[in-house]
Amino acid sequence: MSDKDIVSDLVRMFGHGRKALSSGTLATHAELTSELQKYVHTLGPTPKRCLEALSDLGLTDAEIGRYFRIPDNVVTQLRELWKIKGTV
């Protein structure tokens, strides 16, 4: 599959200029403390969705923290802030 085919598939799926993710799924810097802002970028472009997915898979905060090399208390704080159920 070429890059052109991939782009065509994405355009068919999401349309021209539409957002793939709603703005509610992205973290705003206003809701994050300066401590959390230091680490949130390590979870990728959609940190809330990333944390939701890993929590749904049953990973603990310690396991997620170890994987991303961030303190577990940061994972716990993000999970609590975004109201994501999980295991401490």
LOVEX-904037 format. One record per atom (N, C-alpha, C): residue in three letters; x, y, z. Coordinates in Angstrom, 1 decimal. Atoms other than C-alpha are relative to their C-alpha. Example, Ala and Ser with C-alpha at 12.3 -4.5 7.8 and 13.67 -1.06 7.14 Angstrom:
ala; 0.9; -1.2; 0.0
ala; 12.3; -4.5; 7.8
ala; 0.9; 1.2; 0.0
ser; -0.9; -1.1; 0.0
ser; 13.7; -1.1; 7.1
ser; -0.8; 1.1; 0.8
END
This chain:
met; 0.8; -1.2; 0.0
met; 0.0; 0.0; 0.0
met; 0.9; 1.2; 0.0
ser; -0.9; -1.2; 0.1
ser; 1.5; 3.3; -1.0
ser; -0.5; 1.1; 0.9
asp; 0.4; -1.1; -0.8
asp; 1.4; 6.6; 0.9
asp; -1.3; 0.7; -0.5
lys; 1.2; -0.6; 0.6
lys; -1.2; 7.9; -1.6
lys; -1.2; -0.7; 0.4
asp; 1.2; 0.8; -0.4
asp; -3.5; 5.0; -0.8
asp; -0.4; 0.2; 1.4
ile; 0.2; -0.2; -1.4
ile; -3.1; 5.6; 2.9
ile; -0.8; 1.3; 0.2
val; 0.6; -1.3; -0.1
val; -4.0; 9.3; 2.5
val; -1.4; -0.1; -0.5
ser; 1.4; 0.1; 0.5
ser; -7.0; 8.4; 0.4
ser; -0.9; -0.6; 0.9
asp; 0.9; 0.7; -1.0
asp; -8.3; 6.0; 3.0
asp; -0.3; 0.9; 1.1
leu; 0.3; -0.9; -1.1
leu; -7.9; 8.6; 5.7
leu; -1.0; 1.1; -0.4
val; 0.9; -1.1; 0.5
val; -9.7; 11.3; 3.6
val; -1.4; -0.6; -0.1
arg; 1.3; 0.7; 0.1
arg; -12.5; 8.8; 3.0
arg; -0.6; -0.2; 1.4
met; 0.4; 0.3; -1.3
met; -12.7; 8.0; 6.7
met; -0.4; 1.3; 0.7
phe; 0.2; -1.2; -0.8
phe; -12.5; 11.5; 8.2
phe; -0.5; 1.2; -0.8
gly; 0.4; -1.1; 0.9
gly; -13.3; 13.8; 5.2
gly; 1.0; 1.0; 0.0
his; -1.0; -1.1; 0.1
his; -11.5; 16.9; 4.2
his; -0.1; 1.0; 1.1
gly; -0.1; -1.0; -1.1
gly; -10.5; 19.1; 7.1
gly; -0.7; -0.3; 1.3
arg; 0.6; 0.3; -1.2
arg; -12.5; 17.4; 9.7
arg; 1.0; -0.6; 1.0
lys; -0.9; 0.5; -1.0
lys; -10.9; 16.5; 13.0
lys; -0.2; -1.4; 0.3
ala; 0.1; 1.4; -0.3
ala; -10.1; 12.9; 13.7
ala; -0.4; -0.2; 1.5
leu; 0.3; 0.1; -1.5
leu; -10.4; 13.5; 17.5
leu; -0.7; 1.3; 0.4
ser; 0.7; -1.2; -0.5
ser; -12.7; 15.8; 19.3
ser; 0.9; 0.8; 1.0
ser; -0.9; -0.8; -0.9
ser; -11.1; 18.7; 21.3
ser; -0.1; -0.5; 1.4
gly; 0.2; 0.4; -1.4
gly; -12.4; 17.1; 24.5
gly; 1.0; -1.1; 0.3
thr; -0.9; 1.1; -0.3
thr; -9.9; 14.2; 24.2
thr; 1.5; 0.5; 0.2
leu; -1.4; -0.6; -0.1
leu; -6.8; 16.5; 24.1
leu; 0.1; 0.7; 1.3
ala; -0.3; -0.7; -1.3
ala; -5.2; 17.9; 27.3
ala; 0.2; 1.4; -0.3
thr; -0.3; -1.4; 0.2
thr; -5.3; 21.6; 27.6
thr; 1.0; 0.3; 1.1
his; -1.0; -0.4; -1.0
his; -2.4; 23.2; 29.5
his; -0.6; 0.6; 1.2
ala; 0.7; -0.7; -1.1
ala; -4.8; 25.2; 31.6
ala; -0.4; -1.0; 1.1
glu; 0.4; 1.0; -1.0
glu; -5.9; 22.0; 33.4
glu; 1.1; -0.8; 0.7
leu; -1.2; 0.7; -0.4
leu; -2.4; 20.7; 34.0
leu; 0.9; 0.9; 0.9
thr; -1.0; -0.7; -0.8
thr; 0.0; 21.7; 36.8
thr; 1.3; 0.1; -0.8
ser; -1.3; -0.1; 0.7
ser; 3.5; 22.7; 35.8
ser; 0.7; -1.4; 0.1
glu; -0.7; 1.3; -0.2
glu; 4.7; 19.3; 37.2
glu; -0.6; -1.0; -1.1
leu; 0.6; 0.9; 0.9
leu; 2.2; 17.4; 35.0
leu; 0.4; 0.4; -1.5
gln; -0.4; -0.4; 1.4
gln; 3.1; 19.5; 31.9
gln; 1.4; -0.5; -0.4
lys; -1.4; 0.5; 0.3
lys; 6.7; 18.3; 32.2
lys; -0.1; -1.4; -0.6
tyr; 0.0; 1.4; 0.4
tyr; 5.6; 14.7; 31.6
tyr; -1.1; -0.4; -1.0
val; 1.2; 0.4; 0.8
val; 2.3; 14.7; 29.6
val; 0.4; -0.3; -1.4
his; -0.4; 0.2; 1.5
his; 4.1; 14.9; 26.2
his; 0.5; -1.4; -0.2
thr; -0.6; 1.4; 0.2
thr; 5.7; 11.5; 26.8
thr; -1.1; -1.0; -0.3
leu; 1.1; 0.9; 0.3
leu; 2.2; 9.9; 26.4
leu; -0.4; 0.2; -1.4
gly; 0.3; -0.2; 1.4
gly; 2.1; 11.1; 22.8
gly; -1.0; 1.1; -0.3
pro; 0.9; -1.1; 0.5
pro; -0.2; 13.4; 20.8
pro; -1.4; 0.0; 0.7
thr; 1.3; 0.1; -0.7
thr; -3.3; 12.2; 22.6
thr; 0.1; -0.7; 1.3
pro; -0.4; 0.6; -1.3
pro; -2.2; 11.6; 26.2
pro; -1.2; -0.6; 0.7
lys; 1.1; 0.5; -0.7
lys; -5.7; 11.1; 27.6
lys; -0.4; -1.3; -0.6
arg; 0.4; 1.3; 0.6
arg; -6.6; 8.4; 25.1
arg; 1.0; -1.1; 0.2
cys; -1.0; 1.0; -0.3
cys; -3.3; 6.7; 25.6
cys; -0.1; -0.5; 1.4
leu; 0.2; 0.4; -1.4
leu; -3.8; 6.6; 29.4
leu; -1.3; -0.8; 0.1
glu; 1.2; 0.8; 0.0
glu; -7.4; 5.4; 28.9
glu; 0.2; -1.4; -0.5
ala; -0.2; 1.3; 0.7
ala; -6.3; 2.6; 26.6
ala; 0.9; -0.9; 0.9
leu; -0.8; 0.8; -0.8
leu; -3.5; 1.4; 28.9
leu; -0.7; -0.4; 1.3
ser; 0.7; 0.3; -1.2
ser; -5.7; 1.6; 32.0
ser; -1.1; -1.1; -0.3
asp; 1.0; 1.0; 0.4
asp; -8.4; -0.4; 30.1
asp; 0.6; -1.4; -0.2
leu; -0.7; 1.3; 0.2
leu; -5.8; -3.1; 29.4
leu; 0.4; -0.6; 1.4
gly; -0.2; 0.5; -1.4
gly; -5.4; -3.4; 33.2
gly; 1.4; 0.3; 0.5
leu; -1.3; -0.4; -0.5
leu; -1.9; -1.8; 33.5
leu; -0.2; 0.9; 1.2
thr; 0.0; -0.8; -1.2
thr; -1.2; -0.3; 36.9
thr; 0.7; 1.4; -0.3
asp; -0.7; -1.3; 0.2
asp; 0.0; 3.3; 37.3
asp; 1.5; -0.2; 0.0
ala; -1.4; 0.3; -0.1
ala; 3.4; 1.9; 38.3
ala; 0.5; -0.6; -1.4
glu; -0.4; 0.6; 1.2
glu; 3.6; -0.2; 35.1
glu; 0.0; 1.0; -1.2
ile; 0.1; -1.0; 1.0
ile; 2.5; 2.7; 32.9
ile; 1.2; 1.0; 0.2
gly; -1.1; -0.9; -0.3
gly; 5.0; 5.0; 34.6
gly; 1.4; -0.6; -0.4
arg; -1.3; 0.6; 0.3
arg; 7.8; 2.5; 34.2
arg; 0.2; -0.1; -1.5
tyr; -0.1; 0.1; 1.4
tyr; 7.0; 2.0; 30.5
tyr; 0.4; 1.4; -0.6
phe; -0.3; -1.3; 0.6
phe; 7.1; 5.8; 29.8
phe; 1.1; 0.7; 0.7
arg; -1.1; -0.6; -0.8
arg; 9.8; 6.5; 32.4
arg; -0.4; 1.3; 0.6
ile; 0.5; -1.1; -0.7
ile; 7.7; 8.9; 34.3
ile; -0.5; -0.5; 1.4
pro; 0.4; 0.4; -1.4
pro; 6.8; 8.9; 38.1
pro; -1.4; -0.5; 0.0
asp; 1.4; 0.6; -0.1
asp; 3.8; 6.7; 39.0
asp; -1.0; 1.0; 0.5
asn; 1.0; -1.0; -0.6
asn; 2.3; 9.6; 41.0
asn; -0.4; 1.0; -1.1
val; 0.4; -0.8; 1.1
val; 2.2; 11.6; 37.8
val; -1.1; -0.7; -0.8
val; 1.0; 0.8; 0.7
val; 0.3; 8.8; 36.1
val; -1.3; 0.0; 0.8
thr; 1.2; 0.0; -0.9
thr; -2.1; 8.7; 39.1
thr; -0.7; 1.3; -0.1
gln; 0.6; -1.4; 0.1
gln; -2.6; 12.5; 39.0
gln; -0.7; 0.2; -1.3
leu; 0.7; -0.2; 1.3
leu; -3.4; 12.5; 35.3
leu; -1.3; -0.9; -0.1
arg; 1.2; 0.9; 0.0
arg; -5.8; 9.5; 35.7
arg; -1.1; 0.7; 0.8
glu; 1.0; -0.6; -0.8
glu; -7.6; 11.3; 38.5
glu; -0.5; 1.3; -0.6
leu; 0.4; -1.2; 0.7
leu; -7.7; 14.6; 36.6
leu; -0.9; -0.2; -1.1
trp; 0.9; 0.3; 1.2
trp; -9.2; 13.0; 33.5
trp; -1.1; -1.0; 0.4
lys; 1.1; 0.9; -0.4
lys; -11.5; 10.7; 35.6
lys; 0.1; -1.3; -0.7
ile; -0.2; 1.3; 0.6
ile; -10.0; 7.5; 34.2
ile; 0.2; -1.0; 1.1
lys; -0.1; 1.0; -1.0
lys; -10.6; 4.4; 36.2
lys; 1.3; -0.8; -0.2
gly; -1.2; 0.8; 0.1
gly; -7.5; 2.3; 36.9
gly; 0.5; -0.5; 1.3
thr; -0.6; 0.6; -1.1
thr; -5.2; 0.6; 39.3
thr; 1.2; 0.7; 0.4
val; -1.1; -0.8; -0.4
val; -2.8; 2.5; 41.4
val; 1.2; -0.9; 0.2
END
